[in-house]
Every structure is written in C-alpha cells, then in structure tokens.
C-alpha cells in the first residue's frame, strides 16, 4: 500500500474515532457497551495505520538516502 493510500485511510479512521467518541457521550446507557467496543476496535485500527504510515515513511527515507550514495 502506498504512503498516500495509508494516509487517506488513516484520515477516515480518525474521523470515525471522533464520531464514535461523540456518539458515546450522547448514547443511552444500554448502547454504551456496544459503542465502547466499536470505539476500541477503531482506535486499534487507527493506531495500526499510524504505525504503518510511520514505518512507510522510515522505509522511504532509507531508500532515498541509499540512492544518494549510488
């Protein structure tokens, strides 16, 4: 996956996390557990995408540096 696609996906997931946090604050007690679970999964996915994006940037920087020495 390219850095651009990862960044776009991360942006969408961040918006989803924000939406779920707002919904959780306004949700009745009987719906909060379901929303907490969805929020937990969205946060985990967001963190995974962030790590993927950071890893992609690191790999891209290493490749660029290696090309300078050729």
Phi and psi restraints in degrees (range 20) as a CNS / XPLOR table:
assign (resid 1 and name C) (resid 2 and name N)
       (resid 2 and name CA) (resid 2 and name C) 1.0 -75.5 20.0 2
assign (resid 2 and name N) (resid 2 and name CA)
       (resid 2 and name C) (resid 3 and name N) 1.0 161.3 20.0 2
assign (resid 2 and name C) (resid 3 and name N)
       (resid 3 and name CA) (resid 3 and name C) 1.0 -59.7 20.0 2
assign (resid 3 and name N) (resid 3 and name CA)
       (resid 3 and name C) (resid 4 and name N) 1.0 -40.2 20.0 2
assign (resid 3 and name C) (resid 4 and name N)
       (resid 4 and name CA) (resid 4 and name C) 1.0 -62.9 20.0 2
assign (resid 4 and name N) (resid 4 and name CA)
       (resid 4 and name C) (resid 5 and name N) 1.0 -44.4 20.0 2
assign (resid 4 and name C) (resid 5 and name N)
       (resid 5 and name CA) (resid 5 and name C) 1.0 -65.9 20.0 2
assign (resid 5 and name N) (resid 5 and name CA)
       (resid 5 and name C) (resid 6 and name N) 1.0 -38.9 20.0 2
assign (resid 5 and name C) (resid 6 and name N)
       (resid 6 and name CA) (resid 6 and name C) 1.0 -62.9 20.0 2
assign (resid 6 and name N) (resid 6 and name CA)
       (resid 6 and name C) (resid 7 and name N) 1.0 -43.3 20.0 2
assign (resid 6 and name C) (resid 7 and name N)
       (resid 7 and name CA) (resid 7 and name C) 1.0 -63.5 20.0 2
assign (resid 7 and name N) (resid 7 and name CA)
       (resid 7 and name C) (resid 8 and name N) 1.0 -40.9 20.0 2
assign (resid 7 and name C) (resid 8 and name N)
       (resid 8 and name CA) (resid 8 and name C) 1.0 -64.3 20.0 2
assign (resid 8 and name N) (resid 8 and name CA)
       (resid 8 and name C) (resid 9 and name N) 1.0 -42.9 20.0 2
assign (resid 8 and name C) (resid 9 and name N)
       (resid 9 and name CA) (resid 9 and name C) 1.0 -64.5 20.0 2
assign (resid 9 and name N) (resid 9 and name CA)
       (resid 9 and name C) (resid 10 and name N) 1.0 -41.7 20.0 2
assign (resid 9 and name C) (resid 10 and name N)
       (resid 10 and name CA) (resid 10 and name C) 1.0 -60.4 20.0 2
assign (resid 10 and name N) (resid 10 and name CA)
       (resid 10 and name C) (resid 11 and name N) 1.0 -42.7 20.0 2
assign (resid 10 and name C) (resid 11 and name N)
       (resid 11 and name CA) (resid 11 and name C) 1.0 -58.8 20.0 2
assign (resid 11 and name N) (resid 11 and name CA)
       (resid 11 and name C) (resid 12 and name N) 1.0 -44.9 20.0 2
assign (resid 11 and name C) (resid 12 and name N)
       (resid 12 and name CA) (resid 12 and name C) 1.0 -63.4 20.0 2
assign (resid 12 and name N) (resid 12 and name CA)
       (resid 12 and name C) (resid 13 and name N) 1.0 -41.4 20.0 2
assign (resid 12 and name C) (resid 13 and name N)
       (resid 13 and name CA) (resid 13 and name C) 1.0 -67.9 20.0 2
assign (resid 13 and name N) (resid 13 and name CA)
       (resid 13 and name C) (resid 14 and name N) 1.0 -38.4 20.0 2
assign (resid 13 and name C) (resid 14 and name N)
       (resid 14 and name CA) (resid 14 and name C) 1.0 -60.9 20.0 2
assign (resid 14 and name N) (resid 14 and name CA)
       (resid 14 and name C) (resid 15 and name N) 1.0 -43.1 20.0 2
assign (resid 14 and name C) (resid 15 and name N)
       (resid 15 and name CA) (resid 15 and name C) 1.0 -62.7 20.0 2
assign (resid 15 and name N) (resid 15 and name CA)
       (resid 15 and name C) (resid 16 and name N) 1.0 -39.7 20.0 2
assign (resid 15 and name C) (resid 16 and name N)
       (resid 16 and name CA) (resid 16 and name C) 1.0 -64.0 20.0 2
assign (resid 16 and name N) (resid 16 and name CA)
       (resid 16 and name C) (resid 17 and name N) 1.0 -41.9 20.0 2
assign (resid 16 and name C) (resid 17 and name N)
       (resid 17 and name CA) (resid 17 and name C) 1.0 -61.7 20.0 2
assign (resid 17 and name N) (resid 17 and name CA)
       (resid 17 and name C) (resid 18 and name N) 1.0 -45.7 20.0 2
assign (resid 17 and name C) (resid 18 and name N)
       (resid 18 and name CA) (resid 18 and name C) 1.0 -60.6 20.0 2
assign (resid 18 and name N) (resid 18 and name CA)
       (resid 18 and name C) (resid 19 and name N) 1.0 -42.1 20.0 2
assign (resid 18 and name C) (resid 19 and name N)
       (resid 19 and name CA) (resid 19 and name C) 1.0 -63.5 20.0 2
assign (resid 19 and name N) (resid 19 and name CA)
       (resid 19 and name C) (resid 20 and name N) 1.0 -44.5 20.0 2
assign (resid 19 and name C) (resid 20 and name N)
       (resid 20 and name CA) (resid 20 and name C) 1.0 -65.8 20.0 2
assign (resid 20 and name N) (resid 20 and name CA)
       (resid 20 and name C) (resid 21 and name N) 1.0 -36.5 20.0 2
assign (resid 20 and name C) (resid 21 and name N)
       (resid 21 and name CA) (resid 21 and name C) 1.0 -63.2 20.0 2
assign (resid 21 and name N) (resid 21 and name CA)
       (resid 21 and name C) (resid 22 and name N) 1.0 -41.9 20.0 2
assign (resid 21 and name C) (resid 22 and name N)
       (resid 22 and name CA) (resid 22 and name C) 1.0 -65.7 20.0 2
assign (resid 22 and name N) (resid 22 and name CA)
       (resid 22 and name C) (resid 23 and name N) 1.0 -42.5 20.0 2
assign (resid 22 and name C) (resid 23 and name N)
       (resid 23 and name CA) (resid 23 and name C) 1.0 -62.8 20.0 2
assign (resid 23 and name N) (resid 23 and name CA)
       (resid 23 and name C) (resid 24 and name N) 1.0 -39.1 20.0 2
assign (resid 23 and name C) (resid 24 and name N)
       (resid 24 and name CA) (resid 24 and name C) 1.0 -63.1 20.0 2
assign (resid 24 and name N) (resid 24 and name CA)
       (resid 24 and name C) (resid 25 and name N) 1.0 -40.1 20.0 2
assign (resid 24 and name C) (resid 25 and name N)
       (resid 25 and name CA) (resid 25 and name C) 1.0 -64.6 20.0 2
assign (resid 25 and name N) (resid 25 and name CA)
       (resid 25 and name C) (resid 26 and name N) 1.0 -33.7 20.0 2
assign (resid 25 and name C) (resid 26 and name N)
       (resid 26 and name CA) (resid 26 and name C) 1.0 -95.9 20.0 2
assign (resid 26 and name N) (resid 26 and name CA)
       (resid 26 and name C) (resid 27 and name N) 1.0 -5.1 20.0 2
assign (resid 26 and name C) (resid 27 and name N)
       (resid 27 and name CA) (resid 27 and name C) 1.0 -78.3 20.0 2
assign (resid 27 and name N) (resid 27 and name CA)
       (resid 27 and name C) (resid 28 and name N) 1.0 147.1 20.0 2
assign (resid 27 and name C) (resid 28 and name N)
       (resid 28 and name CA) (resid 28 and name C) 1.0 -68.9 20.0 2
assign (resid 28 and name N) (resid 28 and name CA)
       (resid 28 and name C) (resid 29 and name N) 1.0 160.9 20.0 2
assign (resid 28 and name C) (resid 29 and name N)
       (resid 29 and name CA) (resid 29 and name C) 1.0 -56.5 20.0 2
assign (resid 29 and name N) (resid 29 and name CA)
       (resid 29 and name C) (resid 30 and name N) 1.0 -37.5 20.0 2
assign (resid 29 and name C) (resid 30 and name N)
       (resid 30 and name CA) (resid 30 and name C) 1.0 -71.9 20.0 2
assign (resid 30 and name N) (resid 30 and name CA)
       (resid 30 and name C) (resid 31 and name N) 1.0 -16.9 20.0 2
assign (resid 30 and name C) (resid 31 and name N)
       (resid 31 and name CA) (resid 31 and name C) 1.0 -99.4 20.0 2
assign (resid 31 and name N) (resid 31 and name CA)
       (resid 31 and name C) (resid 32 and name N) 1.0 -9.5 20.0 2
assign (resid 31 and name C) (resid 32 and name N)
       (resid 32 and name CA) (resid 32 and name C) 1.0 -65.0 20.0 2
assign (resid 32 and name N) (resid 32 and name CA)
       (resid 32 and name C) (resid 33 and name N) 1.0 -37.8 20.0 2
assign (resid 32 and name C) (resid 33 and name N)
       (resid 33 and name CA) (resid 33 and name C) 1.0 -63.7 20.0 2
assign (resid 33 and name N) (resid 33 and name CA)
       (resid 33 and name C) (resid 34 and name N) 1.0 -41.2 20.0 2
assign (resid 33 and name C) (resid 34 and name N)
       (resid 34 and name CA) (resid 34 and name C) 1.0 -63.6 20.0 2
assign (resid 34 and name N) (resid 34 and name CA)
       (resid 34 and name C) (resid 35 and name N) 1.0 -45.1 20.0 2
assign (resid 34 and name C) (resid 35 and name N)
       (resid 35 and name CA) (resid 35 and name C) 1.0 -66.8 20.0 2
assign (resid 35 and name N) (resid 35 and name CA)
       (resid 35 and name C) (resid 36 and name N) 1.0 -37.1 20.0 2
assign (resid 35 and name C) (resid 36 and name N)
       (resid 36 and name CA) (resid 36 and name C) 1.0 -61.8 20.0 2
assign (resid 36 and name N) (resid 36 and name CA)
       (resid 36 and name C) (resid 37 and name N) 1.0 -40.2 20.0 2
assign (resid 36 and name C) (resid 37 and name N)
       (resid 37 and name CA) (resid 37 and name C) 1.0 -66.7 20.0 2
assign (resid 37 and name N) (resid 37 and name CA)
       (resid 37 and name C) (resid 38 and name N) 1.0 -45.0 20.0 2
assign (resid 37 and name C) (resid 38 and name N)
       (resid 38 and name CA) (resid 38 and name C) 1.0 -62.4 20.0 2
assign (resid 38 and name N) (resid 38 and name CA)
       (resid 38 and name C) (resid 39 and name N) 1.0 -39.8 20.0 2
assign (resid 38 and name C) (resid 39 and name N)
       (resid 39 and name CA) (resid 39 and name C) 1.0 -65.6 20.0 2
assign (resid 39 and name N) (resid 39 and name CA)
       (resid 39 and name C) (resid 40 and name N) 1.0 -42.5 20.0 2
assign (resid 39 and name C) (resid 40 and name N)
       (resid 40 and name CA) (resid 40 and name C) 1.0 -59.1 20.0 2
assign (resid 40 and name N) (resid 40 and name CA)
       (resid 40 and name C) (resid 41 and name N) 1.0 -44.6 20.0 2
assign (resid 40 and name C) (resid 41 and name N)
       (resid 41 and name CA) (resid 41 and name C) 1.0 -66.6 20.0 2
assign (resid 41 and name N) (resid 41 and name CA)
       (resid 41 and name C) (resid 42 and name N) 1.0 -40.1 20.0 2
assign (resid 41 and name C) (resid 42 and name N)
       (resid 42 and name CA) (resid 42 and name C) 1.0 -66.3 20.0 2
assign (resid 42 and name N) (resid 42 and name CA)
       (resid 42 and name C) (resid 43 and name N) 1.0 -38.8 20.0 2
assign (resid 42 and name C) (resid 43 and name N)
       (resid 43 and name CA) (resid 43 and name C) 1.0 -65.6 20.0 2
assign (resid 43 and name N) (resid 43 and name CA)
       (resid 43 and name C) (resid 44 and name N) 1.0 -41.4 20.0 2
assign (resid 43 and name C) (resid 44 and name N)
       (resid 44 and name CA) (resid 44 and name C) 1.0 -62.3 20.0 2
assign (resid 44 and name N) (resid 44 and name CA)
       (resid 44 and name C) (resid 45 and name N) 1.0 -41.7 20.0 2
assign (resid 44 and name C) (resid 45 and name N)
       (resid 45 and name CA) (resid 45 and name C) 1.0 -66.8 20.0 2
assign (resid 45 and name N) (resid 45 and name CA)
       (resid 45 and name C) (resid 46 and name N) 1.0 -40.1 20.0 2
assign (resid 45 and name C) (resid 46 and name N)
       (resid 46 and name CA) (resid 46 and name C) 1.0 -61.0 20.0 2
assign (resid 46 and name N) (resid 46 and name CA)
       (resid 46 and name C) (resid 47 and name N) 1.0 -45.5 20.0 2
assign (resid 46 and name C) (resid 47 and name N)
       (resid 47 and name CA) (resid 47 and name C) 1.0 -64.5 20.0 2
assign (resid 47 and name N) (resid 47 and name CA)
       (resid 47 and name C) (resid 48 and name N) 1.0 -38.1 20.0 2
assign (resid 47 and name C) (resid 48 and name N)
       (resid 48 and name CA) (resid 48 and name C) 1.0 -63.4 20.0 2
assign (resid 48 and name N) (resid 48 and name CA)
       (resid 48 and name C) (resid 49 and name N) 1.0 -43.5 20.0 2
assign (resid 48 and name C) (resid 49 and name N)
       (resid 49 and name CA) (resid 49 and name C) 1.0 -65.6 20.0 2
assign (resid 49 and name N) (resid 49 and name CA)
       (resid 49 and name C) (resid 50 and name N) 1.0 -39.1 20.0 2
assign (resid 49 and name C) (resid 50 and name N)
       (resid 50 and name CA) (resid 50 and name C) 1.0 -61.7 20.0 2
assign (resid 50 and name N) (resid 50 and name CA)
       (resid 50 and name C) (resid 51 and name N) 1.0 -44.9 20.0 2
assign (resid 50 and name C) (resid 51 and name N)
       (resid 51 and name CA) (resid 51 and name C) 1.0 -64.3 20.0 2
assign (resid 51 and name N) (resid 51 and name CA)
       (resid 51 and name C) (resid 52 and name N) 1.0 -38.9 20.0 2
assign (resid 51 and name C) (resid 52 and name N)
       (resid 52 and name CA) (resid 52 and name C) 1.0 -63.1 20.0 2
assign (resid 52 and name N) (resid 52 and name CA)
       (resid 52 and name C) (resid 53 and name N) 1.0 -43.5 20.0 2
assign (resid 52 and name C) (resid 53 and name N)
       (resid 53 and name CA) (resid 53 and name C) 1.0 -64.5 20.0 2
assign (resid 53 and name N) (resid 53 and name CA)
       (resid 53 and name C) (resid 54 and name N) 1.0 -44.7 20.0 2
assign (resid 53 and name C) (resid 54 and name N)
       (resid 54 and name CA) (resid 54 and name C) 1.0 -63.1 20.0 2
assign (resid 54 and name N) (resid 54 and name CA)
       (resid 54 and name C) (resid 55 and name N) 1.0 -40.3 20.0 2
assign (resid 54 and name C) (resid 55 and name N)
       (resid 55 and name CA) (resid 55 and name C) 1.0 -64.3 20.0 2
assign (resid 55 and name N) (resid 55 and name CA)
       (resid 55 and name C) (resid 56 and name N) 1.0 -40.4 20.0 2
assign (resid 55 and name C) (resid 56 and name N)
       (resid 56 and name CA) (resid 56 and name C) 1.0 -63.8 20.0 2
assign (resid 56 and name N) (resid 56 and name CA)
       (resid 56 and name C) (resid 57 and name N) 1.0 -40.3 20.0 2
assign (resid 56 and name C) (resid 57 and name N)
       (resid 57 and name CA) (resid 57 and name C) 1.0 -65.9 20.0 2
assign (resid 57 and name N) (resid 57 and name CA)
       (resid 57 and name C) (resid 58 and name N) 1.0 -41.3 20.0 2
assign (resid 57 and name C) (resid 58 and name N)
       (resid 58 and name CA) (resid 58 and name C) 1.0 -62.6 20.0 2
assign (resid 58 and name N) (resid 58 and name CA)
       (resid 58 and name C) (resid 59 and name N) 1.0 -44.7 20.0 2
assign (resid 58 and name C) (resid 59 and name N)
       (resid 59 and name CA) (resid 59 and name C) 1.0 -63.9 20.0 2
assign (resid 59 and name N) (resid 59 and name CA)
       (resid 59 and name C) (resid 60 and name N) 1.0 -42.4 20.0 2
assign (resid 59 and name C) (resid 60 and name N)
       (resid 60 and name CA) (resid 60 and name C) 1.0 -62.8 20.0 2
assign (resid 60 and name N) (resid 60 and name CA)
       (resid 60 and name C) (resid 61 and name N) 1.0 -41.1 20.0 2
assign (resid 60 and name C) (resid 61 and name N)
       (resid 61 and name CA) (resid 61 and name C) 1.0 -65.1 20.0 2
assign (resid 61 and name N) (resid 61 and name CA)
       (resid 61 and name C) (resid 62 and name N) 1.0 -40.9 20.0 2
assign (resid 61 and name C) (resid 62 and name N)
       (resid 62 and name CA) (resid 62 and name C) 1.0 -63.6 20.0 2
assign (resid 62 and name N) (resid 62 and name CA)
       (resid 62 and name C) (resid 63 and name N) 1.0 -43.2 20.0 2
assign (resid 62 and name C) (resid 63 and name N)
       (resid 63 and name CA) (resid 63 and name C) 1.0 -64.0 20.0 2
assign (resid 63 and name N) (resid 63 and name CA)
       (resid 63 and name C) (resid 64 and name N) 1.0 -41.2 20.0 2
assign (resid 63 and name C) (resid 64 and name N)
       (resid 64 and name CA) (resid 64 and name C) 1.0 -63.8 20.0 2
assign (resid 64 and name N) (resid 64 and name CA)
       (resid 64 and name C) (resid 65 and name N) 1.0 -41.9 20.0 2
assign (resid 64 and name C) (resid 65 and name N)
       (resid 65 and name CA) (resid 65 and name C) 1.0 -64.8 20.0 2
assign (resid 65 and name N) (resid 65 and name CA)
       (resid 65 and name C) (resid 66 and name N) 1.0 -39.6 20.0 2
assign (resid 65 and name C) (resid 66 and name N)
       (resid 66 and name CA) (resid 66 and name C) 1.0 -65.3 20.0 2
assign (resid 66 and name N) (resid 66 and name CA)
       (resid 66 and name C) (resid 67 and name N) 1.0 -35.1 20.0 2
assign (resid 66 and name C) (resid 67 and name N)
       (resid 67 and name CA) (resid 67 and name C) 1.0 -68.7 20.0 2
assign (resid 67 and name N) (resid 67 and name CA)
       (resid 67 and name C) (resid 68 and name N) 1.0 -28.8 20.0 2
assign (resid 67 and name C) (resid 68 and name N)
       (resid 68 and name CA) (resid 68 and name C) 1.0 -65.1 20.0 2
assign (resid 68 and name N) (resid 68 and name CA)
       (resid 68 and name C) (resid 69 and name N) 1.0 -30.9 20.0 2
assign (resid 68 and name C) (resid 69 and name N)
       (resid 69 and name CA) (resid 69 and name C) 1.0 -86.9 20.0 2
assign (resid 69 and name N) (resid 69 and name CA)
       (resid 69 and name C) (resid 70 and name N) 1.0 -2.1 20.0 2
